[in-house]
């Protein structure tokens, strides 16, 4: 048996295994954990931050001058960055401590 024939046989076996694995994976039924329902309910619960951000979105360019929107954006930014204390309060604390010098 020459090298070309052996390579073809190996390629055919590889493709057959890949097709079989794909067919088995597609026929497998997903098992859903029992705790999916409570997560779905929390996702449907009203979120004041999201509602406020949507209000700011509807304001458009006027939201840039709205102090409530600026506060909500700061909260969202801190939540996104994973900050435990808001950046604005720590920055104002730094400004007052530097002014005291």
Biotite code that builds the C-alpha atoms (Angstrom):
import biotite.structure as struc

atoms = struc.array([
    struc.Atom([0.000, 0.000, 0.000], chain_id="A", res_id=1, res_name="UNK", atom_name="CA", element="C"),
    struc.Atom([1.498, 3.307, -1.034], chain_id="A", res_id=2, res_name="UNK", atom_name="CA", element="C"),
    struc.Atom([1.395, 6.572, 0.936], chain_id="A", res_id=3, res_name="UNK", atom_name="CA", element="C"),
    struc.Atom([-1.366, 8.187, -1.099], chain_id="A", res_id=4, res_name="UNK", atom_name="CA", element="C"),
    struc.Atom([-3.812, 5.378, -0.503], chain_id="A", res_id=5, res_name="UNK", atom_name="CA", element="C"),
    struc.Atom([-3.038, 5.321, 3.196], chain_id="A", res_id=6, res_name="UNK", atom_name="CA", element="C"),
    struc.Atom([-3.563, 9.099, 3.408], chain_id="A", res_id=7, res_name="UNK", atom_name="CA", element="C"),
    struc.Atom([-6.918, 8.772, 1.651], chain_id="A", res_id=8, res_name="UNK", atom_name="CA", element="C"),
    struc.Atom([-8.047, 6.010, 4.002], chain_id="A", res_id=9, res_name="UNK", atom_name="CA", element="C"),
    struc.Atom([-7.043, 8.078, 7.043], chain_id="A", res_id=10, res_name="UNK", atom_name="CA", element="C"),
    struc.Atom([-8.887, 11.109, 5.621], chain_id="A", res_id=11, res_name="UNK", atom_name="CA", element="C"),
    struc.Atom([-12.056, 9.077, 4.986], chain_id="A", res_id=12, res_name="UNK", atom_name="CA", element="C"),
    struc.Atom([-11.944, 7.611, 8.507], chain_id="A", res_id=13, res_name="UNK", atom_name="CA", element="C"),
    struc.Atom([-11.438, 11.083, 9.990], chain_id="A", res_id=14, res_name="UNK", atom_name="CA", element="C"),
    struc.Atom([-14.397, 12.520, 8.066], chain_id="A", res_id=15, res_name="UNK", atom_name="CA", element="C"),
    struc.Atom([-16.564, 9.553, 9.076], chain_id="A", res_id=16, res_name="UNK", atom_name="CA", element="C"),
    struc.Atom([-15.714, 10.065, 12.746], chain_id="A", res_id=17, res_name="UNK", atom_name="CA", element="C"),
    struc.Atom([-16.388, 13.810, 12.476], chain_id="A", res_id=18, res_name="UNK", atom_name="CA", element="C"),
    struc.Atom([-19.773, 13.246, 10.806], chain_id="A", res_id=19, res_name="UNK", atom_name="CA", element="C"),
    struc.Atom([-20.736, 10.647, 13.426], chain_id="A", res_id=20, res_name="UNK", atom_name="CA", element="C"),
    struc.Atom([-19.745, 12.936, 16.305], chain_id="A", res_id=21, res_name="UNK", atom_name="CA", element="C"),
    struc.Atom([-21.725, 15.789, 14.768], chain_id="A", res_id=22, res_name="UNK", atom_name="CA", element="C"),
    struc.Atom([-24.804, 13.608, 14.310], chain_id="A", res_id=23, res_name="UNK", atom_name="CA", element="C"),
    struc.Atom([-24.610, 12.407, 17.912], chain_id="A", res_id=24, res_name="UNK", atom_name="CA", element="C"),
    struc.Atom([-24.237, 15.940, 19.231], chain_id="A", res_id=25, res_name="UNK", atom_name="CA", element="C"),
    struc.Atom([-27.186, 17.212, 17.207], chain_id="A", res_id=26, res_name="UNK", atom_name="CA", element="C"),
    struc.Atom([-29.496, 14.448, 18.454], chain_id="A", res_id=27, res_name="UNK", atom_name="CA", element="C"),
    struc.Atom([-28.545, 14.936, 22.117], chain_id="A", res_id=28, res_name="UNK", atom_name="CA", element="C"),
    struc.Atom([-31.242, 16.610, 24.198], chain_id="A", res_id=29, res_name="UNK", atom_name="CA", element="C"),
    struc.Atom([-30.097, 19.464, 26.397], chain_id="A", res_id=30, res_name="UNK", atom_name="CA", element="C"),
    struc.Atom([-30.646, 19.015, 30.083], chain_id="A", res_id=31, res_name="UNK", atom_name="CA", element="C"),
    struc.Atom([-31.803, 22.247, 31.632], chain_id="A", res_id=32, res_name="UNK", atom_name="CA", element="C"),
    struc.Atom([-31.016, 22.867, 35.293], chain_id="A", res_id=33, res_name="UNK", atom_name="CA", element="C"),
    struc.Atom([-33.959, 23.198, 37.646], chain_id="A", res_id=34, res_name="UNK", atom_name="CA", element="C"),
    struc.Atom([-32.902, 26.663, 38.789], chain_id="A", res_id=35, res_name="UNK", atom_name="CA", element="C"),
    struc.Atom([-33.486, 28.339, 35.404], chain_id="A", res_id=36, res_name="UNK", atom_name="CA", element="C"),
    struc.Atom([-36.961, 29.596, 36.291], chain_id="A", res_id=37, res_name="UNK", atom_name="CA", element="C"),
    struc.Atom([-35.889, 31.850, 39.226], chain_id="A", res_id=38, res_name="UNK", atom_name="CA", element="C"),
    struc.Atom([-33.251, 33.482, 37.044], chain_id="A", res_id=39, res_name="UNK", atom_name="CA", element="C"),
    struc.Atom([-35.827, 34.183, 34.376], chain_id="A", res_id=40, res_name="UNK", atom_name="CA", element="C"),
    struc.Atom([-38.109, 35.784, 36.967], chain_id="A", res_id=41, res_name="UNK", atom_name="CA", element="C"),
    struc.Atom([-35.364, 38.070, 38.231], chain_id="A", res_id=42, res_name="UNK", atom_name="CA", element="C"),
    struc.Atom([-34.661, 39.123, 34.669], chain_id="A", res_id=43, res_name="UNK", atom_name="CA", element="C"),
    struc.Atom([-38.312, 40.156, 34.307], chain_id="A", res_id=44, res_name="UNK", atom_name="CA", element="C"),
    struc.Atom([-38.374, 42.099, 37.586], chain_id="A", res_id=45, res_name="UNK", atom_name="CA", element="C"),
    struc.Atom([-38.387, 45.887, 37.146], chain_id="A", res_id=46, res_name="UNK", atom_name="CA", element="C"),
    struc.Atom([-34.959, 47.452, 37.479], chain_id="A", res_id=47, res_name="UNK", atom_name="CA", element="C"),
    struc.Atom([-34.984, 51.149, 38.437], chain_id="A", res_id=48, res_name="UNK", atom_name="CA", element="C"),
    struc.Atom([-31.537, 51.692, 36.916], chain_id="A", res_id=49, res_name="UNK", atom_name="CA", element="C"),
    struc.Atom([-32.613, 50.272, 33.557], chain_id="A", res_id=50, res_name="UNK", atom_name="CA", element="C"),
    struc.Atom([-35.853, 52.233, 33.596], chain_id="A", res_id=51, res_name="UNK", atom_name="CA", element="C"),
    struc.Atom([-33.967, 55.451, 34.334], chain_id="A", res_id=52, res_name="UNK", atom_name="CA", element="C"),
    struc.Atom([-31.448, 54.764, 31.588], chain_id="A", res_id=53, res_name="UNK", atom_name="CA", element="C"),
    struc.Atom([-34.292, 54.192, 29.121], chain_id="A", res_id=54, res_name="UNK", atom_name="CA", element="C"),
    struc.Atom([-35.811, 57.531, 30.165], chain_id="A", res_id=55, res_name="UNK", atom_name="CA", element="C"),
    struc.Atom([-32.466, 59.202, 29.534], chain_id="A", res_id=56, res_name="UNK", atom_name="CA", element="C"),
    struc.Atom([-32.281, 57.500, 26.146], chain_id="A", res_id=57, res_name="UNK", atom_name="CA", element="C"),
    struc.Atom([-35.625, 58.985, 25.164], chain_id="A", res_id=58, res_name="UNK", atom_name="CA", element="C"),
    struc.Atom([-34.467, 62.452, 26.223], chain_id="A", res_id=59, res_name="UNK", atom_name="CA", element="C"),
    struc.Atom([-31.781, 62.382, 23.571], chain_id="A", res_id=60, res_name="UNK", atom_name="CA", element="C"),
    struc.Atom([-29.302, 65.252, 23.653], chain_id="A", res_id=61, res_name="UNK", atom_name="CA", element="C"),
    struc.Atom([-31.161, 66.922, 26.530], chain_id="A", res_id=62, res_name="UNK", atom_name="CA", element="C"),
    struc.Atom([-29.988, 64.053, 28.760], chain_id="A", res_id=63, res_name="UNK", atom_name="CA", element="C"),
    struc.Atom([-26.483, 65.544, 28.687], chain_id="A", res_id=64, res_name="UNK", atom_name="CA", element="C"),
    struc.Atom([-27.789, 68.439, 30.787], chain_id="A", res_id=65, res_name="UNK", atom_name="CA", element="C"),
    struc.Atom([-30.023, 66.345, 33.067], chain_id="A", res_id=66, res_name="UNK", atom_name="CA", element="C"),
    struc.Atom([-28.413, 65.757, 36.476], chain_id="A", res_id=67, res_name="UNK", atom_name="CA", element="C"),
    struc.Atom([-30.468, 62.591, 37.071], chain_id="A", res_id=68, res_name="UNK", atom_name="CA", element="C"),
    struc.Atom([-29.156, 61.088, 33.835], chain_id="A", res_id=69, res_name="UNK", atom_name="CA", element="C"),
    struc.Atom([-25.593, 62.011, 34.710], chain_id="A", res_id=70, res_name="UNK", atom_name="CA", element="C"),
    struc.Atom([-26.034, 60.288, 38.077], chain_id="A", res_id=71, res_name="UNK", atom_name="CA", element="C"),
    struc.Atom([-27.536, 57.177, 36.447], chain_id="A", res_id=72, res_name="UNK", atom_name="CA", element="C"),
    struc.Atom([-24.702, 57.005, 33.923], chain_id="A", res_id=73, res_name="UNK", atom_name="CA", element="C"),
    struc.Atom([-22.180, 57.219, 36.755], chain_id="A", res_id=74, res_name="UNK", atom_name="CA", element="C"),
    struc.Atom([-23.947, 54.365, 38.573], chain_id="A", res_id=75, res_name="UNK", atom_name="CA", element="C"),
    struc.Atom([-23.992, 52.263, 35.404], chain_id="A", res_id=76, res_name="UNK", atom_name="CA", element="C"),
    struc.Atom([-20.316, 52.963, 34.747], chain_id="A", res_id=77, res_name="UNK", atom_name="CA", element="C"),
    struc.Atom([-19.364, 51.989, 38.307], chain_id="A", res_id=78, res_name="UNK", atom_name="CA", element="C"),
    struc.Atom([-21.476, 48.833, 38.065], chain_id="A", res_id=79, res_name="UNK", atom_name="CA", element="C"),
    struc.Atom([-19.863, 47.940, 34.731], chain_id="A", res_id=80, res_name="UNK", atom_name="CA", element="C"),
    struc.Atom([-16.341, 48.518, 36.039], chain_id="A", res_id=81, res_name="UNK", atom_name="CA", element="C"),
    struc.Atom([-17.071, 46.631, 39.252], chain_id="A", res_id=82, res_name="UNK", atom_name="CA", element="C"),
    struc.Atom([-16.270, 49.538, 41.528], chain_id="A", res_id=83, res_name="UNK", atom_name="CA", element="C"),
    struc.Atom([-17.622, 49.184, 45.036], chain_id="A", res_id=84, res_name="UNK", atom_name="CA", element="C"),
    struc.Atom([-17.583, 52.907, 45.812], chain_id="A", res_id=85, res_name="UNK", atom_name="CA", element="C"),
    struc.Atom([-18.715, 55.416, 43.199], chain_id="A", res_id=86, res_name="UNK", atom_name="CA", element="C"),
    struc.Atom([-15.887, 57.216, 41.440], chain_id="A", res_id=87, res_name="UNK", atom_name="CA", element="C"),
    struc.Atom([-17.545, 60.612, 41.832], chain_id="A", res_id=88, res_name="UNK", atom_name="CA", element="C"),
    struc.Atom([-17.643, 60.417, 45.636], chain_id="A", res_id=89, res_name="UNK", atom_name="CA", element="C"),
    struc.Atom([-14.005, 59.317, 45.891], chain_id="A", res_id=90, res_name="UNK", atom_name="CA", element="C"),
    struc.Atom([-12.956, 62.034, 43.436], chain_id="A", res_id=91, res_name="UNK", atom_name="CA", element="C"),
    struc.Atom([-14.761, 64.703, 45.436], chain_id="A", res_id=92, res_name="UNK", atom_name="CA", element="C"),
    struc.Atom([-13.111, 63.374, 48.592], chain_id="A", res_id=93, res_name="UNK", atom_name="CA", element="C"),
    struc.Atom([-9.721, 63.722, 46.934], chain_id="A", res_id=94, res_name="UNK", atom_name="CA", element="C"),
    struc.Atom([-10.529, 67.274, 45.871], chain_id="A", res_id=95, res_name="UNK", atom_name="CA", element="C"),
    struc.Atom([-11.462, 68.310, 49.403], chain_id="A", res_id=96, res_name="UNK", atom_name="CA", element="C"),
    struc.Atom([-8.374, 66.695, 50.900], chain_id="A", res_id=97, res_name="UNK", atom_name="CA", element="C"),
    struc.Atom([-6.106, 68.422, 48.372], chain_id="A", res_id=98, res_name="UNK", atom_name="CA", element="C"),
    struc.Atom([-7.829, 71.763, 49.034], chain_id="A", res_id=99, res_name="UNK", atom_name="CA", element="C"),
    struc.Atom([-7.169, 71.383, 52.770], chain_id="A", res_id=100, res_name="UNK", atom_name="CA", element="C"),
    struc.Atom([-3.400, 71.429, 52.180], chain_id="A", res_id=101, res_name="UNK", atom_name="CA", element="C"),
])
